[in-house]
């Protein structure tokens, strides 16, 4: 199955459950890296999380990208894609 990273494939199977939060040490490491790293480091980590289907970690990463650059097109598209996967329709449409 492909990840949903903009420009790197898309979609997954419908009906899959998606964790709203990251898991374990991997999520904690990502959050620590995002607080101290450059935007490029955050993007690299988010793409890795998307590729590993760590949806909660990826969502938090895209949110961090938006916090730093409120109009980042990749973050906007991928957060919409993740909201659709999680069936959070209000967030997916907004």
Secondary structure, 3 states (H helix, E strand, C coil): CCCCCCCCCCCCCCCCCCCCCCCHHHHHHHHHHHHHCCHHHHHHHHHHHHHCCCHHHHHHHHHHHHHHCCCCHHHHHHHHHHHHHCCCHHHHHC
